[in-house]
Amino acid sequence: MSEPVVLMREFLRANMTDPNATRLAAGTNWVFDDYPRIDLSSDSYPRISVIEIGETDVPLGFRSDNMWTTINFQIDIWVKEDKSYTIGGTYYADIALCRKIARDTKEAIRNNWTDLADAGSFLTIASTGKTPPMYDFDKKIWRITLDYEFKTNINDSYI
């Protein structure tokens, strides 16, 4: 089984369209399995980052070697101030763009999660939280965080 963060990154890349048509035409990705870096240019936004924030194991039963593994993910949507794009005929910028990409991310997961489950042997996926839009005044970046929980009973180590 592949690393769960890589599975989620590839899933989002396959199920979401980059609003930056120039970057899309160049074949450059906009979904990463990392924290954002401070060395990014304005053209690096919008972007999505996927990180694992925790993993727990619980035995499936008394004297069982199999575990019910829960993997917690954080998906961050990052939008640079003054970036605007037309998506589906509607103009979005700043906080509205950040909200739109967050809604599209949730919709992609909601509508296609069984593909992710089949690819990675996940049995369930649940949205466990969403932060309201936050703004970093120094970097001029909008951010929304989506939290998800995957559960599987595959007896593998993801460390």
C-alpha positions as CSV (number, residue, x, y, z in Angstrom):
1,M,0.0,0.0,0.0
2,S,1.2,3.5,-0.8
3,E,1.9,6.2,1.7
4,P,-1.6,7.6,2.6
5,V,-0.5,11.3,2.1
6,V,0.7,10.4,-1.5
7,L,-2.7,8.6,-2.1
8,M,-4.6,11.7,-1.1
9,R,-2.3,14.0,-3.1
10,E,-2.7,12.0,-6.2
11,F,-6.5,11.7,-5.6
12,L,-6.9,15.4,-5.4
13,R,-4.7,16.0,-8.5
14,A,-6.9,13.6,-10.5
15,N,-10.2,15.0,-9.3
16,M,-9.6,18.8,-9.2
17,T,-8.9,21.3,-11.9
18,D,-6.2,24.0,-11.3
19,P,-7.9,27.4,-11.7
20,N,-4.6,28.8,-13.0
21,A,-4.9,28.0,-16.7
22,T,-1.3,29.0,-17.4
23,R,0.0,26.5,-14.9
24,L,-2.6,23.9,-16.0
25,A,-1.5,24.2,-19.6
26,A,2.1,23.7,-18.6
27,G,1.2,20.5,-16.7
28,T,2.4,21.9,-13.4
29,N,0.8,20.5,-10.3
30,W,-0.9,22.6,-7.6
31,V,-1.5,19.9,-5.0
32,F,1.4,19.0,-2.8
33,D,2.2,16.7,0.1
34,D,4.0,19.4,2.1
35,Y,3.8,22.5,4.2
36,P,3.8,25.7,2.2
37,R,7.2,27.2,1.8
38,I,8.2,30.8,2.1
39,D,10.2,30.8,-1.1
40,L,7.2,30.5,-3.3
41,S,6.3,33.1,-5.8
42,S,2.9,34.7,-6.3
43,D,2.5,32.4,-9.3
44,S,2.7,29.4,-7.0
45,Y,-0.8,30.2,-5.8
46,P,-3.5,29.0,-5.4
47,R,-2.1,25.7,-4.0
48,I,-3.3,22.9,-1.9
49,S,-1.1,21.1,0.7
50,V,-1.8,17.7,2.3
51,I,-0.2,16.6,5.5
52,E,-0.7,13.7,7.9
53,I,-1.4,15.1,11.4
54,G,-1.8,11.8,13.3
55,E,-2.3,8.1,13.3
56,T,-3.7,5.7,15.9
57,D,-4.2,2.0,16.0
58,V,-6.8,0.0,18.0
59,P,-6.9,-3.8,18.0
60,L,-9.9,-5.2,16.1
61,G,-10.6,-7.6,18.9
62,F,-9.3,-9.5,21.9
63,R,-6.0,-11.3,21.0
64,S,-6.1,-9.9,17.4
65,D,-3.0,-8.9,15.5
66,N,-5.2,-6.8,13.2
67,M,-5.6,-3.1,13.9
68,W,-8.2,-0.5,13.1
69,T,-5.9,2.3,11.9
70,T,-7.1,5.9,11.9
71,I,-5.1,8.4,9.8
72,N,-5.8,12.1,10.2
73,F,-5.1,14.5,7.4
74,Q,-5.0,18.2,7.1
75,I,-5.7,19.7,3.7
76,D,-4.9,23.4,3.4
77,I,-6.1,25.7,0.7
78,W,-3.8,28.6,0.1
79,V,-4.7,31.7,-2.0
80,K,-2.5,34.7,-2.5
81,E,-4.2,38.1,-2.2
82,D,-5.1,39.8,-5.5
83,K,-5.1,36.5,-7.4
84,S,-8.4,36.0,-9.3
85,Y,-9.7,33.4,-11.6
86,T,-12.9,32.6,-13.5
87,I,-14.3,29.2,-12.5
88,G,-17.4,27.8,-14.2
89,G,-18.1,31.3,-15.6
90,T,-18.0,33.0,-12.2
91,Y,-15.2,35.4,-11.1
92,Y,-13.5,34.6,-7.8
93,A,-10.7,36.4,-5.9
94,D,-9.1,36.5,-2.5
95,I,-11.4,35.0,0.2
96,A,-14.1,34.0,-2.3
97,L,-11.5,32.1,-4.3
98,C,-10.2,30.3,-1.2
99,R,-13.8,29.4,-0.2
100,K,-14.6,28.1,-3.7
101,I,-11.5,25.9,-3.8
102,A,-12.3,24.6,-0.3
103,R,-15.9,23.7,-1.4
104,D,-14.6,22.1,-4.6
105,T,-12.1,20.0,-2.5
106,K,-14.9,18.8,-0.2
107,E,-17.1,18.0,-3.2
108,A,-14.3,16.1,-5.0
109,I,-13.8,14.0,-1.9
110,R,-17.5,13.5,-1.2
111,N,-18.3,12.5,-4.8
112,N,-15.2,10.3,-5.5
113,W,-14.1,8.9,-2.1
114,T,-14.8,5.3,-3.1
115,D,-12.1,5.7,-5.8
116,L,-9.7,6.6,-3.0
117,A,-10.9,3.8,-0.9
118,D,-10.4,1.3,-3.7
119,A,-6.9,2.6,-4.4
120,G,-5.7,2.5,-0.9
121,S,-7.8,0.0,1.0
122,F,-9.5,2.7,3.1
123,L,-12.8,1.6,4.5
124,T,-14.2,4.9,5.6
125,I,-13.5,8.6,5.2
126,A,-15.0,11.3,7.3
127,S,-14.7,15.1,7.3
128,T,-13.7,16.0,10.9
129,G,-13.5,19.8,10.7
130,K,-13.0,23.0,8.7
131,T,-11.5,26.3,9.8
132,P,-13.0,29.6,8.8
133,P,-10.8,31.5,6.3
134,M,-7.7,32.9,8.0
135,Y,-5.6,35.7,6.6
136,D,-1.8,36.2,7.0
137,F,-1.2,39.9,6.8
138,D,2.6,39.6,6.4
139,K,2.4,37.1,3.5
140,K,-0.9,38.3,2.1
141,I,-2.3,34.8,1.9
142,W,-5.8,33.4,2.6
143,R,-6.0,29.9,4.1
144,I,-8.8,27.4,4.9
145,T,-8.0,24.1,6.6
146,L,-10.0,20.9,6.0
147,D,-9.6,18.0,8.3
148,Y,-10.3,14.4,7.3
149,E,-10.0,11.0,9.0
150,F,-9.4,7.8,7.1
151,K,-9.9,4.4,8.7
152,T,-8.6,1.0,7.5
153,N,-7.9,-2.4,8.9
154,I,-4.9,-3.1,6.7
155,N,-2.2,-4.5,9.0
156,D,0.6,-2.3,7.5
157,S,2.8,0.3,9.1
158,Y,2.6,3.8,7.6
159,I,5.5,5.3,9.4
